[in-house]
Amino acid sequence: MNYGVRKGSQEEQVGRLVLAGVLVVALPALPFGNYLLFPFTILTTWFHEMGHGLTAMLLGLDFERLVLLPNGSGYAESTSSGPLSAPSRALIAAGGPIGPSVFGAGLIIASSRREWWKPALLGLAAIIALSVLIWVRSLTGLVVLPLLAAGLGWIALKGKAWLQRFSLQFLGVLAALSMFRDWDYLFSEGGVIAGRAMPSDTAIMEQALFLPHWLWAGLIIAMSGALIGFSLKYALNRQG
């Protein structure tokens, strides 16, 4: 009797996604696991800060620079030609914590169809490289991000098909689970970044729109969860 898993089946897709999740969760507990995970920690921070910066650009602001720090934190700076409205401030603040879920959902969806694997990897590599040229202004980002972009480009052009797919799944799950890494931050009113006391994203939303920061944190988590849930459902309903 054959109990094997058929290639391209839903069972195989579930297994690969579960394996990606296990690796993301287990790596920090392994010897030197934090060092192995460090480039990907920087990547999830990049997802977050790009969420701030790109949201600011969509609202007509100038995305000035993106700073990534060795401890895994970072910040994005943007400027406007005039006073910024309260809704705009709130949207830019929300763009950060929602950013990883948007990137993660896109990568998980891209993993569901073979013809999307290479373009998705090359696209992500290109966006990372472009961000380094235009916005990144810190040594950590200037060292780590080009290496990640080069690795993704190599996987897209030279990697085996299974590696292309698993890379998308791993990075998608990594981005999705980074929301839990930021759980305390979302429910806090601020922290210290680069030696400066700074309000949290949800505290900025509270200042702009008055409702308490913990309520905005809950709404962001719910939205992110729904987005990731949709991407997983889509991916698992596809084969190949």
Rosetta blueprint (number, residue, H / E / L):
1 M L
2 N L
3 Y L
4 G L
5 V L
6 R L
7 K L
8 G L
9 S L
10 Q H
11 E H
12 E H
13 Q H
14 V H
15 G H
16 R H
17 L H
18 V H
19 L H
20 A H
21 G H
22 V H
23 L H
24 V H
25 V H
26 A H
27 L H
28 P H
29 A H
30 L L
31 P L
32 F L
33 G H
34 N H
35 Y H
36 L H
37 L H
38 F H
39 P H
40 F H
41 T H
42 I H
43 L H
44 T H
45 T H
46 W H
47 F H
48 H H
49 E H
50 M H
51 G H
52 H H
53 G H
54 L H
55 T H
56 A H
57 M H
58 L H
59 L L
60 G L
61 L L
62 D E
63 F E
64 E E
65 R E
66 L E
67 V E
68 L E
69 L L
70 P L
71 N L
72 G L
73 S L
74 G E
75 Y E
76 A E
77 E E
78 S E
79 T E
80 S L
81 S L
82 G L
83 P L
84 L L
85 S L
86 A H
87 P H
88 S H
89 R H
90 A H
91 L H
92 I H
93 A H
94 A H
95 G H
96 G H
97 P H
98 I H
99 G H
100 P H
101 S H
102 V H
103 F H
104 G H
105 A H
106 G H
107 L H
108 I H
109 I H
110 A H
111 S L
112 S L
113 R L
114 R H
115 E H
116 W H
117 W H
118 K H
119 P H
120 A H
121 L H
122 L H
123 G H
124 L H
125 A H
126 A H
127 I H
128 I H
129 A H
130 L H
131 S H
132 V H
133 L H
134 I H
135 W L
136 V E
137 R L
138 S L
139 L H
140 T H
141 G H
142 L H
143 V H
144 V H
145 L H
146 P H
147 L H
148 L H
149 A H
150 A H
151 G H
152 L H
153 G H
154 W H
155 I H
156 A H
157 L H
158 K H
159 G L
160 K L
161 A H
162 W H
163 L H
164 Q H
165 R H
166 F H
167 S H
168 L H
169 Q H
170 F H
171 L H
172 G H
173 V H
174 L H
175 A H
176 A H
177 L H
178 S H
179 M H
180 F H
181 R H
182 D L
183 W H
184 D H
185 Y H
186 L H
187 F L
188 S L
189 E L
190 G E
191 G E
192 V E
193 I E
194 A L
195 G L
196 R E
197 A E
198 M E
199 P E
200 S L
201 D H
202 T H
203 A H
204 I H
205 M H
206 E H
207 Q H
208 A H
209 L H
210 F L
211 L L
212 P L
213 H H
214 W H
215 L H
216 W H
217 A H
218 G H
219 L H
220 I H
221 I H
222 A H
223 M H
224 S H
225 G H
226 A H
227 L H
228 I H
229 G H
230 F H
231 S H
232 L H
233 K H
234 Y H
235 A H
236 L H
237 N L
238 R L
239 Q L
240 G L
